[in-house]
């Protein structure tokens, strides 16, 4: 039987949200959305507030990514919504099911110049799956249900609802919709069979698995396919940890050798973008497996491109009934390259040089991070080292800005991760440039008793820009920051704690103190500004 509820707009929205598994609200206080706070307060629904709206959206995205369910951010009208657009855009590129509820100036006065009167939809529509203004109070449950259904339907992504003042403040009797089921999309069986045949018949196949493998709950199916077909696996994004580092088919360091020698490259659940050479793997044939037809690459012609539920596709690959080429020699060849690269990395992570090399920081972090620790990358050059030296042991433990590359995710992601996992280690890896975007939200973490560890790689420059600019022009501008700035003192002033480390030998004890502190704690590591992460240009 259909349930009916009575209440103001905030209460109606909260009832629909809770039916979809939403368990917390991230926000920055604003009068346009007071009824949502009232509903949360009266229901004992957790509410976390921040110092900048982008952090509220990033916190909601962290929940969505880690827990594979909707995350909620509530933003007040005008600048509240516009301050959250970078977070919405990141969620769009990351396929994160985030719902942003925006306050809106009253419709009955529209055009009269009310405070923060602005039509948000033209701004947010390009970076959301669904954007709507809800003019009627009794229509709010329907709109929330429709928005969250869209957010969770592959290919997943953020959604936005605008709530005019009179709609959210008024009282109504409304029907709470029955949740529609989201049926798995079955890929074309012929396309799946073609992909399976290509992989099984390849001499040197490689799998690259990305974030949608975790988001689509397809980690077990990926392992089964890799093991059944004996294909080496590399990962990126939240695909990291899908196979633990000790798995015989898990690789991280030999990707260049693998892609240079592969005859079939299987990319699962991640786009063929700049991170994967835009899908150009030389003479290798490409199999691109995606969760929805909209995600098929338009700039390359793959040999096979199954689109649908990743669990079903990967399970079908594992069950491939045809002949299979023995890949043992290929796996062994890559293992030799992997072990050699690990040995080189081990030397770099143990470097005793002063100033400290970034690699040494990650060498020390590897000693103190638990297998289920959530590590968060917020930065450019410094976080590139994290991607190289840290190997997540479990799926769903790695958060980075993703292909949009937006700095400032750190404190919001940290809040969402700590709310998701009260008993795990939460470690933010932050460049000193990225610190300028969100560090003030340490105050939000302190005030709401959400301890995290923040490790700042402090080289006093915008490393991702300074070194390339000097290489291109022989000089650099707008690429310097204050050297040896005391970011730890900023955190201390905000109620947390921290210290500055200038000697490699002091790193280990400082990190152990940080994880034992029980408050937001920043380890400010002075790193060598001449140490530049090797990379090719991503400007193309």
Secondary structure, DSSP 4 states (H G I P E B T S, - for coil): --EEEEEEHHHHHHHHHHHTT--EEEE---GGGHHHHHHHHHHT-EEEE-SSHHHHHHHHHHHHHHHSS-EEEEE-TTHHHHHTHHHHHHHHHHT--EEEEEEE--GGGTTS--TT----HHHHGGG-SEEEEE--GGGHHHHHHHHHHHHHSSSP--EEEEEEHHHHHSEEEEEEPPPPP-PPPPPPHHHHHHHHHHHHH-SSEEEEE-HHHHHTT-HHHHHHHHHHHT-EEEE-GGGTTSS-TTSTTB-SS-HHHHHHH-SEEEEESS-SSGGGGGG--TT-EEEEEBSSGGGS-SSS--SB--BS-HHHHHHHHHT--S-----HHHHHHHHHHHHHHHHHHHHHHT---SSBPHHHHHHHHHHH--TT-EEEEE-SHHHHHHHHH---SSTT-EEE--TT--TT-HHHHHHHHHHH-TTS-EEEEEETTTHHHHGGGHHHHHHTT---EEEEEE-SB-HHHHHHHHHHHS---S-B--TT--HHHHHHHTT-EEEEE-SGGGHHHHHHHHHHSSS-EEEEEEB-TT----------
